[in-house]
């Protein structure tokens, strides 16, 4: 990737970190201000749900900040835009859509398909309750779901 494109992505990533950091600081300030005691239990429970939701969003933002920082490190060490799996260049369109990506579209598609296949075998549903089940200690039980 040429230096102009790398500089474009560096600026894009730095801008994203700045935006996310502003949101993080604002959220913390708002949570401290909202720490008031509410007389009604329902209002208090509602406030707690809102706060938990906000904390989950902030955690996702912190994770994204870490990914953005990793992308900036890859720019600095010359590996930005190279797929971690196959070593091919990641398309510029993909990098614009998801600047923190580490996989080309083909490798990411393969990874997602493999995850879907794993999920289809994993959780117990009415349609797949047939087979064996392994307990933590290592013993195996056979079962068959019958309606």
N, C-alpha and C positions, 0 to 999 in steps of 0.2 A: 504494500500500500504506500502511495506516495506521501510526502510530508504534509502537503496541503490538506489531504483527507484526514490524516492522523491529527492534525491541528484542529480541524473541524470537530472531530469526535472528542478530542480532549476538552475543547470549549463546551461542547454539548454536555459531557459528563460532569464537568466542574459546575456548570449552571444547575444541573439536576441535584448535585450535592448541596449547593447553596439553598435551593428551594426546599429541599427536604429538611435541612437543618433549621431553617426558619420555622417550618411547621412544627418540628420537635420542640423547640424552645417555647413557642406560643402555646402548645398543648400543655406543657408542664406548668406554665404560669396560670392557665385557665383552671387546671385541676387544683392548684393550691388555693386559688380564689374561691372555688366552688366547695371547699371543704367545710362549709357551714353545716350546722346540725338542723335537720328538718324535723318538725314536730310530728308529721304524719308518716306512718310506717310505709304506706304505699308510695308516697313521694320519695322516701328514702330508698326503697327497693328500686324504683324506676331510675333514680339517680345512679345507683350502683350498677344497674344494667348498662346505662349509657356510658358510665366510666369504664366498665369492663370492655365494652365495644371499642371505645376510644383507645384503650391500652393495647388491644389487639391490632388496631390500625397502626399505632405508633411502633409496635414490634415489627410489623411488616415493613414499615418505612426504615427502621434501623437495619433490617436485613438487606433492603435495597441499597442503602447507603454503603454497606459492606461490599455488595456486588459492584457498585459503581467504583469504589476505591480499588477493588481488584482489577477492574477494567482499566483504570488509569495506570496501575502497575504494569499491566500487559502492554499498554502503549509505550511506557518507559523502557521495558525490556525487549520490545520488538516482536511480541507474540500476539498483539491485538489483531483480530480479524482472521485468525487461523484456528480452524476447528480442532478442539481438544481430542476428538476421536479419530478422524481420518487424516488430519494434517492439511487438508485443502483450505483454500481461501473461503471465508464466509462472504456471501454476496453483500454488496453495499446496501441493497434494499433491505436486507434482513438486519444489518447493523443499524440502519436508520430507524427501523421499526422497534428494535430491541437492542440498544447499544451495549448492554451488559452480557449479551449472549456469548456462549463459548462453543456452541455447536452450529454447524451448517444446517440448512433446512433438512437435508436428507438424513443426517445422523440424528437430529432431534425428532424427526418423524419416526424413525426406527425405534428410538428410545421410548417414545410415547406409546407406540404400538406394543412394545414389550411390556410396558407398565400395565396397559389395558388387559393384556393376556394374563398377567400375574394377578390383577385385581379380580378378574372373572373367576379364577380358581380359588381366590382367597376367602372373602367373606361368605358366610353361610346365608344362602337365600333359599326360598322354597324350590327354586328350579335346580339348584346344584347341591342339595342335601343328600348326596349319595357318594359313598367312598369311605375313606378312612380319616381318622382324626388322631393326631399325636398329642398326648399329654406332655406337660413340661418335663416330667421325669423320664420320658422316653417310651412309655408303653403306648401301644396303638389300639384303638377301638374301631371296629367296623360299624357302619350304620347305613340305613336306607330309609329315606323319608317316604312315608305312605300317607296319602290323603284319606 
